Amino acid sequence: MGDVFANGLEISGKAVQAQTIAAFPDVCMTPPENPATPPGVPVPYPNFAMAGDTEKGTSTVKIKGKIVNLKNKSDMSRTSGDEAGCAAKKGVVSSKNMGKSYFNAWSANVKFEGEPVVRMSDLTTNNHASPVGNAPPWPHIAKLNVGLGDCEKVFAELDGHRHADSPCDFSTTGRNSEHTARASAFMRSRSAGTGCSQWPAYDPADAPCICMNTKRVNKKASERSRKGMPHDRKTKKIDNLLDQARAGCKGPSGSVSCKKACTVPTTGDLVKTSSDATVNEHSRTKRKSKEEKKSASECLELINLAYLAGVEDSDSEEEAKKKVEAVKQKPICTKAVCKAPKARQCHTCGV
């Protein structure tokens, strides 16, 4: 590790154990090449690049004696993961496999030798023959200087990903791409894909997710396919929070009343409850120590809050923290609270 930071993010260079993790899809033409499939078969591959393969970095300013990545100068000389895409055409866009990785983002105000430095989470495009990449931008991950341990490791252990790029393979593994912060809490209608007035721009496809056991693949005759699974237990813990909020919709006799509006949880409360429930129920974290669980949950909170707050690469550490603190106080969609029949008549529902 380099342990040199810019804007609270580790600077990327040849001495740093940083990598672009699973840029996907990198579509390459793959054998067999025959009359039925003349150019081969297009196959999407995950694509990886290592900061240790940095070339064309700084000349005089170095970290641990090695070059540092700079804007519009540096690249990583090779990528991996798409080796099998070796038919004559190779990458469908770049006509390459194992091509270079280029940086697409950098610090706005920290420079070495007059050029902005590349940092943790700065975007890259992978498998290049030229600056037009074959794989979509993906965070360049090193480590975040937030005092919460190795959040990258936590997210990777849970198979963290963008929802639209799920690697979970539900049909064969029973693992689902799970929003650690419940997506329906930020939407008017999940099925229709519509946002609510509080979160009009929320997009579940872009939100951070993990893979979680949802369905028993080889269940016994006496077992339910989903009941009691980690996903089911996590869901019930979040429902408990929402049930407490719905209690304000009922009168003394238990009937629905609009004299009391439903109490809408804050985003901070929902995200913390979701993160705690994920860590306590996930098969890879539930048996960890109390301290390890706390650190893992805080990492998931940070990842989700940063996404919801719209934290950008160009934000300073102070700006990012302000955005995160502000979004913690923002209410979730009232529809998430008032979706149950007992709460439908609340005058705050469906906003």
Secondary structure, DSSP 8 states (H G I E B T S, - for coil): ----EETTEEB-BTTS--EEEEEEEEEEEES--BTTBTT-EEEEEEEEEEGGGEES--SS--BTTB-B-BTTT-EES--BS-TT--STT-BTTTS-SS-EEEE----SS-EETTEEB-BTTEEEEEEESSSS-SS--EEEE--B-SSSS-HHHHHHHTT-EEGGG----HHHH-EEEEESS-GGGGEEETTTTEE-SS-TT--TTTSEEEEEE-S-TT--TTS-SSTTSHHHHHHHHHHHHHHHHHGGGB-TTS-B-SSS-----BHHHHHHHHHHHHHHHSTTTTTS-HHHHHHHHHHHHHHHHHHHHT--TTS-HHHHHHHHHHHHTSB--HHHHHTSGGGTT-TTTT-
